[in-house]
Amino acid sequence: MPLPDACRAREKPVCVLRNMFTAGDAATEGFVESLEAECMIEAVGYGEVLSLLALEGTGYYEGCVAITFGDVSGAEACAHAMHERPFDGRTLLVQPQGPWGERVYDPSLDEEPPVSPTALGGRPPDPNALVMPGAVALPLDGGTLVMPGAAEEQVSEQGLKDAADAEDFLMGLLG
């Protein structure tokens, strides 16, 4: 089953993150938008994100999030960080789609299994390494907000000084 056209899987590398949510989760008001915003905050730390879609009600891809990257290096970094990662009581699996360097993962094949990042020619990441170099971590009640990439400039521009400021900023991003 092909991914939606918005994913551009015929021309760009896509990480399909499996086991991200359930149909029950998706039925909760605001859940999908919140999940997409959280995923985007993390995904931009791996590379240029062209699109990010939570695939709800799409059969084979039910419960998945598809992240389209501008190049293979961003997709590989995401695959390394996300494959077999625990998330909300489930284990995420990364399924590559589209062109990944010399290999093209055909989005029309339902059988394409989740692939370990090491099978993509890379080595597993150091679990003690910072996943998002240059990220800013802000402590929040119940967790930490990690803002990747150019987020340090955003934090400075927004004047975020504490958890309440960070929560207000994040809520603004979520709409």
Secondary structure, 3 states (H helix, E strand, C coil): CCCCHHHCCCCCCEEEEECCCCHHHHHCCCHHHHHHHHHHHHHCCCCCEEEEEEECCCHHHCCEEEEEECCHHHHHHHHHHHCCCEECCEECEEEEEEEECCEEECCCCCCCCCCCHHHHCCCCCCCCCCCCCCCEEEEECCEEEEECCCHHHHHHHHCCCCHHHHHHHHHHHHC
